[in-house]
Amino acid sequence: QLQLVESGGGNVQPGGSLTLSCEASGIVFSLADMAWYRQAPGKQRELVAAIDSWRSTNYADSVKGRFTISRDNDKNMIYLQMTNLKPEDTAVYYCNRQTPPGIFTRNGRPYWGQGTQVTVSS
């Protein structure tokens, strides 16, 4: 069964760094175009960074030059290295499939893991 487990979040001061991890199971991971999303309080979930099966990457303008997405197909993991964090990066971070083709579904419904909280504050 599909499962996404995010980890690595925490509290950090502005300018600090964190690395998030996401372990996927129940899918053919090496063929999946994956992404990190985030949702801040009161805001819609947004795409942060994406990496396809060929390891091509793209980033939201707000994180370019600060965040790096990577993947390890042997471990079914994707990572998000975050540096020079800003208060506006505060959000719950989720991994999922890129759109297109669209986020994963499970039992016919959109599926999201539990996410991992990142809080940037002095």
PDB file as gemmi writes it, atoms N, CA and C in Angstrom:
CRYST1    1.000    1.000    1.000  90.00  90.00  90.00 P 1                      
ATOM      1  N   GLN A   1       0.845  -1.182   0.000  1.00  0.00           N  
ATOM      2  CA  GLN A   1       0.000   0.000   0.000  1.00  0.00           C  
ATOM      3  C   GLN A   1       0.885   1.237   0.000  1.00  0.00           C  
ATOM      4  N   LEU A   2       0.462   2.255  -0.756  1.00  0.00           N  
ATOM      5  CA  LEU A   2       1.205   3.503  -0.831  1.00  0.00           C  
ATOM      6  C   LEU A   2       1.338   4.135   0.549  1.00  0.00           C  
ATOM      7  N   GLN A   3       2.526   4.576   0.853  1.00  0.00           N  
ATOM      8  CA  GLN A   3       2.758   5.330   2.081  1.00  0.00           C  
ATOM      9  C   GLN A   3       3.895   6.309   1.860  1.00  0.00           C  
ATOM     10  N   LEU A   4       3.703   7.524   2.343  1.00  0.00           N  
ATOM     11  CA  LEU A   4       4.728   8.569   2.302  1.00  0.00           C  
ATOM     12  C   LEU A   4       4.966   9.015   3.741  1.00  0.00           C  
ATOM     13  N   VAL A   5       6.224   8.999   4.158  1.00  0.00           N  
ATOM     14  CA  VAL A   5       6.570   9.389   5.520  1.00  0.00           C  
ATOM     15  C   VAL A   5       7.634  10.477   5.472  1.00  0.00           C  
ATOM     16  N   GLU A   6       7.236  11.673   5.886  1.00  0.00           N  
ATOM     17  CA  GLU A   6       8.151  12.814   5.913  1.00  0.00           C  
ATOM     18  C   GLU A   6       8.750  12.963   7.305  1.00  0.00           C  
ATOM     19  N   SER A   7       9.992  13.440   7.344  1.00  0.00           N  
ATOM     20  CA  SER A   7      10.663  13.663   8.623  1.00  0.00           C  
ATOM     21  C   SER A   7      11.733  14.731   8.464  1.00  0.00           C  
ATOM     22  N   GLY A   8      12.269  15.173   9.592  1.00  0.00           N  
ATOM     23  CA  GLY A   8      13.392  16.097   9.566  1.00  0.00           C  
ATOM     24  C   GLY A   8      13.062  17.531   9.886  1.00  0.00           C  
ATOM     25  N   GLY A   9      11.794  17.846  10.065  1.00  0.00           N  
ATOM     26  CA  GLY A   9      11.422  19.215  10.392  1.00  0.00           C  
ATOM     27  C   GLY A   9      11.851  19.598  11.796  1.00  0.00           C  
ATOM     28  N   GLY A  10      11.651  20.865  12.122  1.00  0.00           N  
ATOM     29  CA  GLY A  10      12.004  21.341  13.450  1.00  0.00           C  
ATOM     30  C   GLY A  10      11.933  22.838  13.524  1.00  0.00           C  
ATOM     31  N   ASN A  11      12.413  23.352  14.649  1.00  0.00           N  
ATOM     32  CA  ASN A  11      12.488  24.793  14.878  1.00  0.00           C  
ATOM     33  C   ASN A  11      13.905  25.259  14.582  1.00  0.00           C  
ATOM     34  N   VAL A  12      14.030  26.325  13.831  1.00  0.00           N  
ATOM     35  CA  VAL A  12      15.335  26.842  13.457  1.00  0.00           C  
ATOM     36  C   VAL A  12      15.280  28.357  13.377  1.00  0.00           C  
ATOM     37  N   GLN A  13      16.393  28.984  13.646  1.00  0.00           N  
ATOM     38  CA  GLN A  13      16.469  30.442  13.563  1.00  0.00           C  
ATOM     39  C   GLN A  13      16.643  30.886  12.115  1.00  0.00           C  
ATOM     40  N   PRO A  14      16.254  32.092  11.797  1.00  0.00           N  
ATOM     41  CA  PRO A  14      16.502  32.614  10.443  1.00  0.00           C  
ATOM     42  C   PRO A  14      17.973  32.479  10.086  1.00  0.00           C  
ATOM     43  N   GLY A  15      18.207  32.062   8.850  1.00  0.00           N  
ATOM     44  CA  GLY A  15      19.564  31.816   8.393  1.00  0.00           C  
ATOM     45  C   GLY A  15      20.046  30.399   8.618  1.00  0.00           C  
ATOM     46  N   GLY A  16      19.265  29.627   9.356  1.00  0.00           N  
ATOM     47  CA  GLY A  16      19.655  28.253   9.651  1.00  0.00           C  
ATOM     48  C   GLY A  16      19.356  27.292   8.528  1.00  0.00           C  
ATOM     49  N   SER A  17      19.640  26.015   8.793  1.00  0.00           N  
ATOM     50  CA  SER A  17      19.487  24.972   7.773  1.00  0.00           C  
ATOM     51  C   SER A  17      18.764  23.765   8.351  1.00  0.00           C  
ATOM     52  N   LEU A  18      18.079  23.054   7.478  1.00  0.00           N  
ATOM     53  CA  LEU A  18      17.449  21.782   7.819  1.00  0.00           C  
ATOM     54  C   LEU A  18      17.464  20.904   6.577  1.00  0.00           C  
ATOM     55  N   THR A  19      17.457  19.604   6.795  1.00  0.00           N  
ATOM     56  CA  THR A  19      17.286  18.668   5.686  1.00  0.00           C  
ATOM     57  C   THR A  19      16.079  17.784   5.975  1.00  0.00           C  
ATOM     58  N   LEU A  20      15.128  17.810   5.067  1.00  0.00           N  
ATOM     59  CA  LEU A  20      13.926  16.984   5.191  1.00  0.00           C  
ATOM     60  C   LEU A  20      14.114  15.693   4.407  1.00  0.00           C  
ATOM     61  N   SER A  21      13.469  14.639   4.889  1.00  0.00           N  
ATOM     62  CA  SER A  21      13.506  13.340   4.218  1.00  0.00           C  
ATOM     63  C   SER A  21      12.095  12.844   3.992  1.00  0.00           C  
ATOM     64  N   CYS A  22      11.929  12.078   2.941  1.00  0.00           N  
ATOM     65  CA  CYS A  22      10.638  11.454   2.653  1.00  0.00           C  
ATOM     66  C   CYS A  22      10.906  10.041   2.162  1.00  0.00           C  
ATOM     67  N   GLU A  23      10.304   9.080   2.834  1.00  0.00           N  
ATOM     68  CA  GLU A  23      10.416   7.687   2.412  1.00  0.00           C  
ATOM     69  C   GLU A  23       9.092   7.263   1.797  1.00  0.00           C  
ATOM     70  N   ALA A  24       9.176   6.715   0.601  1.00  0.00           N  
ATOM     71  CA  ALA A  24       7.984   6.262  -0.110  1.00  0.00           C  
ATOM     72  C   ALA A  24       7.972   4.743  -0.189  1.00  0.00           C  
ATOM     73  N   SER A  25       6.805   4.160  -0.074  1.00  0.00           N  
ATOM     74  CA  SER A  25       6.647   2.722  -0.232  1.00  0.00           C  
ATOM     75  C   SER A  25       5.352   2.448  -0.975  1.00  0.00           C  
ATOM     76  N   GLY A  26       5.298   1.268  -1.589  1.00  0.00           N  
ATOM     77  CA  GLY A  26       4.087   0.889  -2.303  1.00  0.00           C  
ATOM     78  C   GLY A  26       4.000   1.426  -3.713  1.00  0.00           C  
ATOM     79  N   ILE A  27       5.103   1.979  -4.234  1.00  0.00           N  
ATOM     80  CA  ILE A  27       5.128   2.503  -5.599  1.00  0.00           C  
ATOM     81  C   ILE A  27       6.423   2.071  -6.267  1.00  0.00           C  
ATOM     82  N   VAL A  28       6.449   2.208  -7.588  1.00  0.00           N  
ATOM     83  CA  VAL A  28       7.708   2.005  -8.313  1.00  0.00           C  
ATOM     84  C   VAL A  28       8.438   3.332  -8.243  1.00  0.00           C  
ATOM     85  N   PHE A  29       9.210   3.493  -7.208  1.00  0.00           N  
ATOM     86  CA  PHE A  29       9.744   4.808  -6.868  1.00  0.00           C  
ATOM     87  C   PHE A  29      10.640   5.370  -7.967  1.00  0.00           C  
ATOM     88  N   SER A  30      11.471   4.535  -8.564  1.00  0.00           N  
ATOM     89  CA  SER A  30      12.440   5.038  -9.540  1.00  0.00           C  
ATOM     90  C   SER A  30      11.771   5.681 -10.751  1.00  0.00           C  
ATOM     91  N   LEU A  31      10.514   5.357 -11.006  1.00  0.00           N  
ATOM     92  CA  LEU A  31       9.795   5.923 -12.142  1.00  0.00           C  
ATOM     93  C   LEU A  31       8.933   7.126 -11.763  1.00  0.00           C  
ATOM     94  N   ALA A  32       8.879   7.440 -10.502  1.00  0.00           N  
ATOM     95  CA  ALA A  32       7.980   8.497 -10.025  1.00  0.00           C  
ATOM     96  C   ALA A  32       8.650   9.860 -10.080  1.00  0.00           C  
ATOM     97  N   ASP A  33       7.945  10.814 -10.645  1.00  0.00           N  
ATOM     98  CA  ASP A  33       8.384  12.207 -10.618  1.00  0.00           C  
ATOM     99  C   ASP A  33       7.891  12.802  -9.307  1.00  0.00           C  
ATOM    100  N   MET A  34       8.819  13.129  -8.429  1.00  0.00           N  
ATOM    101  CA  MET A  34       8.470  13.486  -7.062  1.00  0.00           C  
ATOM    102  C   MET A  34       8.629  14.980  -6.802  1.00  0.00           C  
ATOM    103  N   ALA A  35       8.071  15.419  -5.705  1.00  0.00           N  
ATOM    104  CA  ALA A  35       8.133  16.847  -5.374  1.00  0.00           C  
ATOM    105  C   ALA A  35       7.950  17.048  -3.875  1.00  0.00           C  
ATOM    106  N   TRP A  36       8.402  18.178  -3.422  1.00  0.00           N  
ATOM    107  CA  TRP A  36       8.100  18.678  -2.087  1.00  0.00           C  
ATOM    108  C   TRP A  36       7.096  19.815  -2.221  1.00  0.00           C  
ATOM    109  N   TYR A  37       6.108  19.793  -1.352  1.00  0.00           N  
ATOM    110  CA  TYR A  37       5.117  20.852  -1.254  1.00  0.00           C  
ATOM    111  C   TYR A  37       5.148  21.390   0.172  1.00  0.00           C  
ATOM    112  N   ARG A  38       4.546  22.560   0.354  1.00  0.00           N  
ATOM    113  CA  ARG A  38       4.412  23.085   1.710  1.00  0.00           C  
ATOM    114  C   ARG A  38       3.103  23.840   1.839  1.00  0.00           C  
ATOM    115  N   GLN A  39       2.614  23.864   3.064  1.00  0.00           N  
ATOM    116  CA  GLN A  39       1.390  24.602   3.356  1.00  0.00           C  
ATOM    117  C   GLN A  39       1.586  25.392   4.633  1.00  0.00           C  
ATOM    118  N   ALA A  40       1.522  26.702   4.479  1.00  0.00           N  
ATOM    119  CA  ALA A  40       1.622  27.591   5.623  1.00  0.00           C  
ATOM    120  C   ALA A  40       0.223  27.844   6.188  1.00  0.00           C  
ATOM    121  N   PRO A  41       0.126  28.235   7.456  1.00  0.00           N  
ATOM    122  CA  PRO A  41      -1.194  28.483   8.047  1.00  0.00           C  
ATOM    123  C   PRO A  41      -1.993  29.484   7.231  1.00  0.00           C  
ATOM    124  N   GLY A  42      -3.230  29.118   6.912  1.00  0.00           N  
ATOM    125  CA  GLY A  42      -4.102  30.027   6.188  1.00  0.00           C  
ATOM    126  C   GLY A  42      -3.816  30.163   4.713  1.00  0.00           C  
ATOM    127  N   LYS A  43      -2.885  29.358   4.208  1.00  0.00           N  
ATOM    128  CA  LYS A  43      -2.526  29.458   2.791  1.00  0.00           C  
ATOM    129  C   LYS A  43      -2.720  28.115   2.096  1.00  0.00           C  
ATOM    130  N   GLN A  44      -2.788  28.177   0.779  1.00  0.00           N  
ATOM    131  CA  GLN A  44      -2.917  26.947   0.006  1.00  0.00           C  
ATOM    132  C   GLN A  44      -1.576  26.224  -0.064  1.00  0.00           C  
ATOM    133  N   ARG A  45      -1.657  24.926  -0.251  1.00  0.00           N  
ATOM    134  CA  ARG A  45      -0.438  24.146  -0.429  1.00  0.00           C  
ATOM    135  C   ARG A  45       0.223  24.564  -1.742  1.00  0.00           C  
ATOM    136  N   GLU A  46       1.551  24.681  -1.716  1.00  0.00           N  
ATOM    137  CA  GLU A  46       2.272  25.125  -2.902  1.00  0.00           C  
ATOM    138  C   GLU A  46       3.448  24.204  -3.176  1.00  0.00           C  
ATOM    139  N   LEU A  47       3.825  24.143  -4.452  1.00  0.00           N  
ATOM    140  CA  LEU A  47       4.984  23.363  -4.859  1.00  0.00           C  
ATOM    141  C   LEU A  47       6.251  24.102  -4.471  1.00  0.00           C  
ATOM    142  N   VAL A  48       7.178  23.396  -3.872  1.00  0.00           N  
ATOM    143  CA  VAL A  48       8.449  23.988  -3.459  1.00  0.00           C  
ATOM    144  C   VAL A  48       9.565  23.569  -4.411  1.00  0.00           C  
ATOM    145  N   ALA A  49       9.663  22.272  -4.680  1.00  0.00           N  
ATOM    146  CA  ALA A  49      10.749  21.744  -5.513  1.00  0.00           C  
ATOM    147  C   ALA A  49      10.315  20.408  -6.087  1.00  0.00           C  
ATOM    148  N   ALA A  50      10.836  20.094  -7.264  1.00  0.00           N  
ATOM    149  CA  ALA A  50      10.467  18.850  -7.923  1.00  0.00           C  
ATOM    150  C   ALA A  50      11.695  18.193  -8.529  1.00  0.00           C  
ATOM    151  N   ILE A  51      11.645  16.863  -8.592  1.00  0.00           N  
ATOM    152  CA  ILE A  51      12.724  16.102  -9.218  1.00  0.00           C  
ATOM    153  C   ILE A  51      12.086  14.944  -9.971  1.00  0.00           C  
ATOM    154  N   ASP A  52      12.409  14.845 -11.256  1.00  0.00           N  
ATOM    155  CA  ASP A  52      11.767  13.770 -12.011  1.00  0.00           C  
ATOM    156  C   ASP A  52      12.633  12.506 -11.991  1.00  0.00           C  
ATOM    157  N   SER A  53      12.169  11.491 -12.723  1.00  0.00           N  
ATOM    158  CA  SER A  53      12.872  10.201 -12.702  1.00  0.00           C  
ATOM    159  C   SER A  53      14.243  10.285 -13.344  1.00  0.00           C  
ATOM    160  N   TRP A  54      14.463  11.335 -14.136  1.00  0.00           N  
ATOM    161  CA  TRP A  54      15.776  11.560 -14.740  1.00  0.00           C  
ATOM    162  C   TRP A  54      16.648  12.467 -13.886  1.00  0.00           C  
ATOM    163  N   ARG A  55      16.103  12.850 -12.724  1.00  0.00           N  
ATOM    164  CA  ARG A  55      16.798  13.727 -11.772  1.00  0.00           C  
ATOM    165  C   ARG A  55      16.866  15.183 -12.230  1.00  0.00           C  
ATOM    166  N   SER A  56      16.052  15.562 -13.196  1.00  0.00           N  
ATOM    167  CA  SER A  56      15.920  16.979 -13.517  1.00  0.00           C  
ATOM    168  C   SER A  56      15.130  17.645 -12.405  1.00  0.00           C  
ATOM    169  N   THR A  57      15.546  18.849 -12.067  1.00  0.00           N  
ATOM    170  CA  THR A  57      14.931  19.535 -10.931  1.00  0.00           C  
ATOM    171  C   THR A  57      14.365  20.884 -11.338  1.00  0.00           C  
ATOM    172  N   ASN A  58      13.395  21.341 -10.582  1.00  0.00           N  
ATOM    173  CA  ASN A  58      12.957  22.724 -10.695  1.00  0.00           C  
ATOM    174  C   ASN A  58      12.457  23.189  -9.332  1.00  0.00           C  
ATOM    175  N   TYR A  59      12.467  24.498  -9.158  1.00  0.00           N  
ATOM    176  CA  TYR A  59      12.207  25.092  -7.853  1.00  0.00           C  
ATOM    177  C   TYR A  59      11.254  26.274  -7.973  1.00  0.00           C  
ATOM    178  N   ALA A  60      10.514  26.504  -6.915  1.00  0.00           N  
ATOM    179  CA  ALA A  60       9.749  27.734  -6.807  1.00  0.00           C  
ATOM    180  C   ALA A  60      10.728  28.898  -6.722  1.00  0.00           C  
ATOM    181  N   ASP A  61      10.348  30.025  -7.290  1.00  0.00           N  
ATOM    182  CA  ASP A  61      11.242  31.183  -7.288  1.00  0.00           C  
ATOM    183  C   ASP A  61      11.645  31.574  -5.867  1.00  0.00           C  
ATOM    184  N   SER A  62      10.759  31.376  -4.926  1.00  0.00           N  
ATOM    185  CA  SER A  62      11.017  31.814  -3.552  1.00  0.00           C  
ATOM    186  C   SER A  62      12.112  31.012  -2.860  1.00  0.00           C  
ATOM    187  N   VAL A  63      12.454  29.834  -3.399  1.00  0.00           N  
ATOM    188  CA  VAL A  63      13.465  29.001  -2.737  1.00  0.00           C  
ATOM    189  C   VAL A  63      14.693  28.755  -3.603  1.00  0.00           C  
ATOM    190  N   LYS A  64      14.692  29.251  -4.821  1.00  0.00           N  
ATOM    191  CA  LYS A  64      15.842  29.034  -5.709  1.00  0.00           C  
ATOM    192  C   LYS A  64      17.120  29.553  -5.071  1.00  0.00           C  
ATOM    193  N   GLY A  65      18.152  28.733  -5.169  1.00  0.00           N  
ATOM    194  CA  GLY A  65      19.437  29.113  -4.594  1.00  0.00           C  
ATOM    195  C   GLY A  65      19.571  28.815  -3.120  1.00  0.00           C  
ATOM    196  N   ARG A  66      18.465  28.443  -2.464  1.00  0.00           N  
ATOM    197  CA  ARG A  66      18.510  28.141  -1.025  1.00  0.00           C  
ATOM    198  C   ARG A  66      18.173  26.672  -0.746  1.00  0.00           C  
ATOM    199  N   PHE A  67      17.300  26.093  -1.546  1.00  0.00           N  
ATOM    200  CA  PHE A  67      16.857  24.710  -1.334  1.00  0.00           C  
ATOM    201  C   PHE A  67      17.415  23.817  -2.433  1.00  0.00           C  
ATOM    202  N   THR A  68      17.685  22.563  -2.078  1.00  0.00           N  
ATOM    203  CA  THR A  68      18.145  21.572  -3.047  1.00  0.00           C  
ATOM    204  C   THR A  68      17.374  20.278  -2.846  1.00  0.00           C  
ATOM    205  N   ILE A  69      16.750  19.795  -3.904  1.00  0.00           N  
ATOM    206  CA  ILE A  69      16.034  18.527  -3.852  1.00  0.00           C  
ATOM    207  C   ILE A  69      16.906  17.433  -4.447  1.00  0.00           C  
ATOM    208  N   SER A  70      16.842  16.259  -3.858  1.00  0.00           N  
ATOM    209  CA  SER A  70      17.591  15.113  -4.368  1.00  0.00           C  
ATOM    210  C   SER A  70      16.807  13.837  -4.086  1.00  0.00           C  
ATOM    211  N   ARG A  71      17.279  12.743  -4.688  1.00  0.00           N  
ATOM    212  CA  ARG A  71      16.597  11.463  -4.481  1.00  0.00           C  
ATOM    213  C   ARG A  71      17.602  10.326  -4.415  1.00  0.00           C  
ATOM    214  N   ASP A  72      17.217   9.283  -3.723  1.00  0.00           N  
ATOM    215  CA  ASP A  72      18.013   8.060  -3.648  1.00  0.00           C  
ATOM    216  C   ASP A  72      17.067   6.915  -3.999  1.00  0.00           C  
ATOM    217  N   ASN A  73      17.153   6.439  -5.224  1.00  0.00           N  
ATOM    218  CA  ASN A  73      16.222   5.409  -5.672  1.00  0.00           C  
ATOM    219  C   ASN A  73      16.448   4.070  -4.973  1.00  0.00           C  
ATOM    220  N   ASP A  74      17.664   3.843  -4.512  1.00  0.00           N  
ATOM    221  CA  ASP A  74      17.935   2.585  -3.804  1.00  0.00           C  
ATOM    222  C   ASP A  74      17.202   2.534  -2.466  1.00  0.00           C  
ATOM    223  N   LYS A  75      16.987   3.708  -1.873  1.00  0.00           N  
ATOM    224  CA  LYS A  75      16.335   3.776  -0.565  1.00  0.00           C  
ATOM    225  C   LYS A  75      14.889   4.254  -0.652  1.00  0.00           C  
ATOM    226  N   ASN A  76      14.407   4.531  -1.864  1.00  0.00           N  
ATOM    227  CA  ASN A  76      13.051   5.080  -2.052  1.00  0.00           C  
ATOM    228  C   ASN A  76      12.861   6.363  -1.239  1.00  0.00           C  
ATOM    229  N   MET A  77      13.845   7.231  -1.318  1.00  0.00           N  
ATOM    230  CA  MET A  77      13.830   8.462  -0.517  1.00  0.00           C  
ATOM    231  C   MET A  77      14.014   9.684  -1.404  1.00  0.00           C  
ATOM    232  N   ILE A  78      13.376  10.772  -1.018  1.00  0.00           N  
ATOM    233  CA  ILE A  78      13.746  12.080  -1.538  1.00  0.00           C  
ATOM    234  C   ILE A  78      14.101  12.974  -0.358  1.00  0.00           C  
ATOM    235  N   TYR A  79      14.896  13.990  -0.641  1.00  0.00           N  
ATOM    236  CA  TYR A  79      15.407  14.880   0.386  1.00  0.00           C  
ATOM    237  C   TYR A  79      15.199  16.330  -0.046  1.00  0.00           C  
ATOM    238  N   LEU A  80      15.169  17.205   0.929  1.00  0.00           N  
ATOM    239  CA  LEU A  80      15.126  18.638   0.655  1.00  0.00           C  
ATOM    240  C   LEU A  80      16.096  19.310   1.613  1.00  0.00           C  
ATOM    241  N   GLN A  81      17.223  19.725   1.064  1.00  0.00           N  
ATOM    242  CA  GLN A  81      18.189  20.484   1.847  1.00  0.00           C  
ATOM    243  C   GLN A  81      17.787  21.944   1.800  1.00  0.00           C  
ATOM    244  N   MET A  82      17.586  22.529   2.964  1.00  0.00           N  
ATOM    245  CA  MET A  82      17.118  23.908   3.062  1.00  0.00           C  
ATOM    246  C   MET A  82      18.169  24.728   3.797  1.00  0.00           C  
ATOM    247  N   THR A  83      18.638  25.774   3.173  1.00  0.00           N  
ATOM    248  CA  THR A  83      19.617  26.669   3.787  1.00  0.00           C  
ATOM    249  C   THR A  83      19.086  28.082   3.800  1.00  0.00           C  
ATOM    250  N   ASN A  84      19.753  28.933   4.587  1.00  0.00           N  
ATOM    251  CA  ASN A  84      19.351  30.342   4.690  1.00  0.00           C  
ATOM    252  C   ASN A  84      17.833  30.460   4.876  1.00  0.00           C  
ATOM    253  N   LEU A  85      17.319  29.706   5.813  1.00  0.00           N  
ATOM    254  CA  LEU A  85      15.877  29.682   6.032  1.00  0.00           C  
ATOM    255  C   LEU A  85      15.360  31.029   6.489  1.00  0.00           C  
ATOM    256  N   LYS A  86      14.144  31.341   6.056  1.00  0.00           N  
ATOM    257  CA  LYS A  86      13.494  32.600   6.375  1.00  0.00           C  
ATOM    258  C   LYS A  86      12.183  32.323   7.103  1.00  0.00           C  
ATOM    259  N   PRO A  87      11.694  33.280   7.854  1.00  0.00           N  
ATOM    260  CA  PRO A  87      10.415  33.072   8.549  1.00  0.00           C  
ATOM    261  C   PRO A  87       9.287  32.673   7.596  1.00  0.00           C  
ATOM    262  N   GLU A  88       9.326  33.174   6.380  1.00  0.00           N  
ATOM    263  CA  GLU A  88       8.271  32.831   5.415  1.00  0.00           C  
ATOM    264  C   GLU A  88       8.363  31.395   4.907  1.00  0.00           C  
ATOM    265  N   ASP A  89       9.421  30.667   5.284  1.00  0.00           N  
ATOM    266  CA  ASP A  89       9.511  29.240   4.955  1.00  0.00           C  
ATOM    267  C   ASP A  89       8.758  28.385   5.967  1.00  0.00           C  
ATOM    268  N   THR A  90       8.262  29.005   7.018  1.00  0.00           N  
ATOM    269  CA  THR A  90       7.508  28.270   8.032  1.00  0.00           C  
ATOM    270  C   THR A  90       6.266  27.650   7.411  1.00  0.00           C  
ATOM    271  N   ALA A  91       6.144  26.336   7.559  1.00  0.00           N  
ATOM    272  CA  ALA A  91       5.038  25.609   6.939  1.00  0.00           C  
ATOM    273  C   ALA A  91       5.147  24.135   7.315  1.00  0.00           C  
ATOM    274  N   VAL A  92       4.112  23.388   6.975  1.00  0.00           N  
ATOM    275  CA  VAL A  92       4.197  21.933   7.000  1.00  0.00           C  
ATOM    276  C   VAL A  92       4.637  21.486   5.612  1.00  0.00           C  
ATOM    277  N   TYR A  93       5.651  20.669   5.552  1.00  0.00           N  
ATOM    278  CA  TYR A  93       6.222  20.221   4.283  1.00  0.00           C  
ATOM    279  C   TYR A  93       5.799  18.781   4.015  1.00  0.00           C  
ATOM    280  N   TYR A  94       5.399  18.545   2.766  1.00  0.00           N  
ATOM    281  CA  TYR A  94       4.922  17.238   2.336  1.00  0.00           C  
ATOM    282  C   TYR A  94       5.662  16.803   1.071  1.00  0.00           C  
ATOM    283  N   CYS A  95       5.826  15.517   0.909  1.00  0.00           N  
ATOM    284  CA  CYS A  95       6.297  15.009  -0.379  1.00  0.00           C  
ATOM    285  C   CYS A  95       5.132  14.332  -1.086  1.00  0.00           C  
ATOM    286  N   ASN A  96       5.192  14.307  -2.390  1.00  0.00           N  
ATOM    287  CA  ASN A  96       4.170  13.643  -3.189  1.00  0.00           C  
ATOM    288  C   ASN A  96       4.651  13.590  -4.630  1.00  0.00           C  
ATOM    289  N   ARG A  97       3.804  13.161  -5.504  1.00  0.00           N  
ATOM    290  CA  ARG A  97       4.147  13.116  -6.911  1.00  0.00           C  
ATOM    291  C   ARG A  97       3.927  14.487  -7.520  1.00  0.00           C  
ATOM    292  N   GLN A  98       4.664  14.772  -8.586  1.00  0.00           N  
ATOM    293  CA  GLN A  98       4.494  16.035  -9.299  1.00  0.00           C  
ATOM    294  C   GLN A  98       3.136  16.064 -10.003  1.00  0.00           C  
ATOM    295  N   THR A  99       2.723  17.290 -10.339  1.00  0.00           N  
ATOM    296  CA  THR A  99       1.538  17.486 -11.167  1.00  0.00           C  
ATOM    297  C   THR A  99       1.954  18.233 -12.412  1.00  0.00           C  
ATOM    298  N   PRO A 100       1.723  17.770 -13.640  1.00  0.00           N  
ATOM    299  CA  PRO A 100       1.194  16.414 -13.912  1.00  0.00           C  
ATOM    300  C   PRO A 100       2.196  15.339 -13.552  1.00  0.00           C  
ATOM    301  N   PRO A 101       1.827  14.084 -13.354  1.00  0.00           N  
ATOM    302  CA  PRO A 101       0.500  13.523 -13.610  1.00  0.00           C  
ATOM    303  C   PRO A 101      -0.485  13.720 -12.466  1.00  0.00           C  
ATOM    304  N   GLY A 102      -0.028  14.225 -11.347  1.00  0.00           N  
ATOM    305  CA  GLY A 102      -0.956  14.452 -10.257  1.00  0.00           C  
ATOM    306  C   GLY A 102      -0.545  13.723  -8.996  1.00  0.00           C  
ATOM    307  N   ILE A 103      -0.993  14.233  -7.863  1.00  0.00           N  
ATOM    308  CA  ILE A 103      -0.626  13.629  -6.596  1.00  0.00           C  
ATOM    309  C   ILE A 103      -1.144  12.198  -6.525  1.00  0.00           C  
ATOM    310  N   PHE A 104      -0.518  11.438  -5.649  1.00  0.00           N  
ATOM    311  CA  PHE A 104      -0.894  10.042  -5.482  1.00  0.00           C  
ATOM    312  C   PHE A 104      -2.314   9.922  -4.927  1.00  0.00           C  
ATOM    313  N   THR A 105      -2.953   8.827  -5.279  1.00  0.00           N  
ATOM    314  CA  THR A 105      -4.232   8.500  -4.674  1.00  0.00           C  
ATOM    315  C   THR A 105      -4.106   7.166  -3.960  1.00  0.00           C  
ATOM    316  N   ARG A 106      -4.921   6.992  -2.965  1.00  0.00           N  
ATOM    317  CA  ARG A 106      -4.988   5.723  -2.247  1.00  0.00           C  
ATOM    318  C   ARG A 106      -6.451   5.442  -1.964  1.00  0.00           C  
ATOM    319  N   ASN A 107      -6.875   4.284  -2.338  1.00  0.00           N  
ATOM    320  CA  ASN A 107      -8.299   3.924  -2.218  1.00  0.00           C  
ATOM    321  C   ASN A 107      -9.188   4.933  -2.932  1.00  0.00           C  
ATOM    322  N   GLY A 108      -8.694   5.447  -4.059  1.00  0.00           N  
ATOM    323  CA  GLY A 108      -9.488   6.354  -4.870  1.00  0.00           C  
ATOM    324  C   GLY A 108      -9.535   7.785  -4.392  1.00  0.00           C  
ATOM    325  N   ARG A 109      -8.750   8.092  -3.343  1.00  0.00           N  
ATOM    326  CA  ARG A 109      -8.776   9.455  -2.803  1.00  0.00           C  
ATOM    327  C   ARG A 109      -7.371  10.043  -2.818  1.00  0.00           C  
ATOM    328  N   PRO A 110      -7.265  11.369  -2.944  1.00  0.00           N  
ATOM    329  CA  PRO A 110      -5.942  11.998  -2.859  1.00  0.00           C  
ATOM    330  C   PRO A 110      -5.265  11.621  -1.553  1.00  0.00           C  
ATOM    331  N   TYR A 111      -3.996  11.272  -1.650  1.00  0.00           N  
ATOM    332  CA  TYR A 111      -3.267  10.834  -0.464  1.00  0.00           C  
ATOM    333  C   TYR A 111      -2.124  11.782  -0.149  1.00  0.00           C  
ATOM    334  N   TRP A 112      -2.042  12.178   1.090  1.00  0.00           N  
ATOM    335  CA  TRP A 112      -0.912  12.962   1.611  1.00  0.00           C  
ATOM    336  C   TRP A 112      -0.414  12.292   2.875  1.00  0.00           C  
ATOM    337  N   GLY A 113       0.896  12.313   3.074  1.00  0.00           N  
ATOM    338  CA  GLY A 113       1.458  11.850   4.325  1.00  0.00           C  
ATOM    339  C   GLY A 113       1.141  12.829   5.433  1.00  0.00           C  
ATOM    340  N   GLN A 114       1.748  12.612   6.589  1.00  0.00           N  
ATOM    341  CA  GLN A 114       1.445  13.477   7.741  1.00  0.00           C  
ATOM    342  C   GLN A 114       2.193  14.795   7.677  1.00  0.00           C  
ATOM    343  N   GLY A 115       3.201  14.863   6.818  1.00  0.00           N  
ATOM    344  CA  GLY A 115       3.997  16.086   6.700  1.00  0.00           C  
ATOM    345  C   GLY A 115       4.970  16.253   7.856  1.00  0.00           C  
ATOM    346  N   THR A 116       5.830  17.247   7.723  1.00  0.00           N  
ATOM    347  CA  THR A 116       6.781  17.568   8.791  1.00  0.00           C  
ATOM    348  C   THR A 116       6.821  19.083   8.951  1.00  0.00           C  
ATOM    349  N   GLN A 117       6.712  19.539  10.179  1.00  0.00           N  
ATOM    350  CA  GLN A 117       6.603  20.976  10.477  1.00  0.00           C  
ATOM    351  C   GLN A 117       7.983  21.623  10.475  1.00  0.00           C  
ATOM    352  N   VAL A 118       8.089  22.713   9.755  1.00  0.00           N  
ATOM    353  CA  VAL A 118       9.285  23.554   9.781  1.00  0.00           C  
ATOM    354  C   VAL A 118       8.873  24.919  10.304  1.00  0.00           C  
ATOM    355  N   THR A 119       9.527  25.358  11.358  1.00  0.00           N  
ATOM    356  CA  THR A 119       9.246  26.663  11.947  1.00  0.00           C  
ATOM    357  C   THR A 119      10.537  27.460  11.989  1.00  0.00           C  
ATOM    358  N   VAL A 120      10.516  28.613  11.345  1.00  0.00           N  
ATOM    359  CA  VAL A 120      11.684  29.492  11.307  1.00  0.00           C  
ATOM    360  C   VAL A 120      11.358  30.742  12.101  1.00  0.00           C  
ATOM    361  N   SER A 121      12.024  30.898  13.214  1.00  0.00           N  
ATOM    362  CA  SER A 121      11.703  32.006  14.103  1.00  0.00           C  
ATOM    363  C   SER A 121      12.892  32.307  14.993  1.00  0.00           C  
ATOM    364  N   SER A 122      13.042  33.598  15.303  1.00  0.00           N  
ATOM    365  CA  SER A 122      14.095  33.984  16.238  1.00  0.00           C  
ATOM    366  C   SER A 122      13.542  34.044  17.655  1.00  0.00           C  
TER     367      SER A 122                                                      
END                                                                             
